Amino acid sequence: MRLGGGPARDDGQFEHWRQAVSTAFVPLAVVSTAEDGPGRFTGTLRTTALGGLQLSEVGGHAVDVRRTRTSIKRSDPGLVKVGLQLSGSGVIVQDDREAVLGPGDFAVYDTSKPYDLHFAGDFSMFVLMFPRELLRIASRELGTVSARRIQGSTGMGALVSPFLTNLHHSVVTGTMPTTPLVEDAVLDLLSAAVQSEAPADATAPGASLLLRVRSFIDAHLHDPTLDTATLASHHHVSTRHLQKMFEADGHTVAGWIRYRRLEKCRRDLKDVRFRGDSIGTICARYGLVNSSHFSRLFKETYGVSPRVFREQELLSITA
């Protein structure tokens, strides 16, 4: 795993940093708020990946960052960001809320909605960015927890903040384990911390049932007969109710099962522990017993065949 990027110190350093930040994340409007302007600006940007997570350290001095409706129209990949303040202070504004972060504090924000970031002085932040579906809370709940300060000294924050700080250190030093289990642990902890901040009266009807159904799906992906009827029967609801519950969250039941199966297969294809397993063995492990059908689905979803994907991933590890 390699750490890319570094200090932006060449001529036009602010413009170089501004463009690098917008490219590494999502399209953003970045302006300098320093009293002497951007002339003496020095910024940093380092980025690497852990499975479906992008991990970045970004630092600079006196800037405002905006995700506008115009930039969302240009590109909306449906991502969530979690920002851990490493040094200095920062402010995240979204959904009419404002999170003021000091070192050790963190907050979640949604790139599909406008947001503002304000840094008055020198700062550094560790940012995790990943597809919305990987955050294990209902989509409707995300709007109730975005831009809420999660303190690094109390509650779930006191557990998660040191973990993220150590993860940042591992990324910087190149000592982070590459096993997919680390990715799962990060997402589990982040989901628990974010959900703990949701207002007691803000949980959407059926949200807890939706999470239980999703957990059941993940535990039974190996079963090729897993379908809407099976899920509805196990959770004592009608198939129509179950379908409506998933549709309200932006998915279909069958589509979610397929998505989770493909994600698990993608994870195992790049795991060196399973390099001796055939592609057919891996897809059958998650209930996809027709390897030709799996290969078509995988290429439609990720743009390359499972075989090419695996070769590219293994090559990147050994490079």
Disulfide bonds with the S-S distance in Angstrom:
none
